[in-house]
């Protein structure tokens, strides 16, 4: 039996639309992600558990875990009868890489169970492919950090799919999911098909500056450059009270703030735990829409996917 955990992630990280992603872990050592357990069986079976398992499709062929198992078996050209338990602890359509958690945990678990027939690059490519079928386009900004950990820059080069970027260890990442859902495809459809040249140049300037600041250990420069010119101006209409939250949280002392992935989850960054706690408290009292919503103060998760027990 193999039990695997894959952490939640922040897609885009503000300035890097579709090409930056960060794995996160709560500072109180709780888990924020999905678990997948694989055991030997005479036939394929799937059991869904966890906080959000009721949000999953009732037909097994529509379940992400089944899709991962089916594609994995197809690639290794071998039918592998297993019993899988999915502990779905991430809300679907949250903006925190929920589907990526399930994809990464399942494919990593299957690869471990089968004595690692796929290497790291082959696994990551397969993860991106499955994630793309779910969201409508192949992208790695959630699967790469959930798989590899840390802050990942997506290159999609023929040799290197993703590159680990240095991060600031004293940064606290406060993430809040309000308790409502937004489909990734809906959030992508709201974006314009073309952008002005000035916007493209400005975005490239900020992104390259952020990477430079990360490598040269300039935290305040990096934080100032974490601005989203591509998605945020259009997606804010999908998020409840986003502009109010942004203004208030920056007044409290956040050094950066943005939409996590497609939303509606948001994130703030602080280098002071007292300020991080104040931000978390304000979000808990003002951004959550129902009892399902949550707020976590996190560090970046440098481990990525891993065995449990």
Protein Blocks (a to p, Z undefined) as FASTA:
>chain_A
ZZdddddddehjlmaghiaccddddfklpacdddddddddfbdcdddedjklmmpcfblk
lpmklmmmmmmmmmnopacddddddddfbcehklnommmmmmmmmmmmmmmmnooaacfk
lmmmmmmmmmmmmnopacfklmmmmmngpjdddfkpaklmbdcddddfkbccddddehia
cdfklmmmmpcfbdcfklmmmmmmmmmmmmmmmmnopaklmmmmmccfklmmmmmmmpgh
klmmmmmmmmnopabdcdehjbjadcdddfbfklmmmmmmmmmmmmpgbfkbccdddddd
fklpadeZZ
